[in-house]
Amino acid sequence: MRASAGSSGAGLSAKDSLEIMTGAYKIMTEEGPYMPPAGSPLPALLAMRRARQTITETNEHNDAQTDVLEQLRQRIEAEEANLREQQALQTALENRIQSLREGLESREKKSEEQIAEERMAELRKEKEHWDEQTSSLMKELNWFIGEHLGPMLAAEELGGPVVGGLMDIDPKDLSAGFSAQGKPKKAKEQPDQDRRQRRIDDIWGPREEQGQASTRRNHERDEAAAASAEMRDLIEQLMNKLVEAGGDTSAAYVELPRESAAARFLVRSKVALFHPRDARKLRLVDFGRDFED
């Protein structure tokens, strides 16, 4: 049949082919498009597919816009921060210029003696302010040493962990000492006070006081108090030596009687430095100068 169809098709003329195609086109155009019957679920399914596709595309667009909005928000915040800094700088400069103008006008109206007296009064006021600040800071430092740092220094001296390794230390537990592994030993209910005081004197040295009152206070001294007193004394020596040196770092060293936990803590905290060739000497870091590693 294929051979016969092929042979018959081969015998059609161009006119016959055109008539066949024209007839088929008319038949197709006269027929209406396919529409689903009433009650068919096809329209609803097509609508749902289209709605789902629209929702997916909308979500993708929203995600992309969210990233863009976040970048814009961060940029706006950065620009606002820069603007505030520039405004603050401008205000400070304007105030400084105004102050200089007022000072210049005031100086032109005053004698040299009046200017010198006012300057001296300003310096005295500044000195009083910094003296108060120094006194307040020293009180806070002494409190910190006595309440927190002293017990940790004592624990390190007695063979326990370094300062910071054991935060909650009860000064009463220091009387038992520490094991070879650095673990706290169980404290006795009634420790030998004479032996305890001898150990304190061997590590931190006896108090440099005289009389019966001194003897009584010696028996009241514990490990934390001895370590706190050593730290306060070392800080005072270092500060006095730094002031006496007058900027000469080679003259700011304090000679240590022994290698103590207090000295090691100051060095670890980047507050003090050992002498590069003599570990028995220590000085404070002069923060007004370059820091030496």
Steps between C-alpha positions, in 0.01 A plus 500: 500500500789735575634433156158575345462817713846606405429434136164685514658793693773518248237536228323801663552830338570823683143608447363179652726539803387858555134400478554223757674738742234766449223253574670376816550859622132581448397191695730597789385862511135410491538280809490688832786478755492225755333608821466280804147400584307666778604377843848398380779554761746599226443881524547492876818294467640737240416798721666337800813423297517858381443637849770274645743606230422866570552452876834325444623775270382765748681333791821474299474866409433593864806305617718677248358838598548421871875459449514824306302681769730365774805625313337839454405514869856424608634761264253757631599422860868539414435830324292623795782410740749684282268799489467505880878482537547785255237708678661433838840590359362817347334598829822434694702706254251786513504495880879493501520792258253697709694419816826613340341822385359572843834413660684726259262786570530438874880492485507829315308661787708345784851559623768232501467466880126432474554246224770322704278492812208355304725239344634401841145473632409273207803281564417474871143403414621236255744366760222472758282320246770248411593452865138409571491265203825336607375457856174348377683261267740393774207425730338289229831325433553422869148363525550282191830367632357419841173347384596316181865512399658426839347152544593401143859620549522304823368188327770527231772547762378191686524279191151551365393620155626828360293811556174462310509121494283475811264794544298421814754454778405514866794640701418246772571213259854626434621373835497139371704585190494313170600157373780429253238514223390848608174382656379655828548279803222447747529753780520377857244613753773620738821565304833548675517881515866513603601284205278706273660825613849358454411407142364849438817654641718270290321598177411865553730588786407624848339835552734787569326608821594494865326429831229275631236654274712397203527144633127480540438632147755254360290215634194653334671530160400240239637405160268726302581802715874436469479467120286815480749697708787381279317609183418844643859550614638393162267733308593789728871436449460476123296821479743695720797373302337595169437854625853534636645378169354802321455318170827305516379140470841361594464665843140386556579140600426362845716214624285210616596303811348189340296385201145546622156430362430874523789582265403225256140622495605858418717374215225273360259794517739713288523751784864436587815372331796299622846632427619344172820372665403472866174328598537630856417852382155623408355831382160634403415553136514869417176524305595846381780346298531213253414159645787257503416133435 
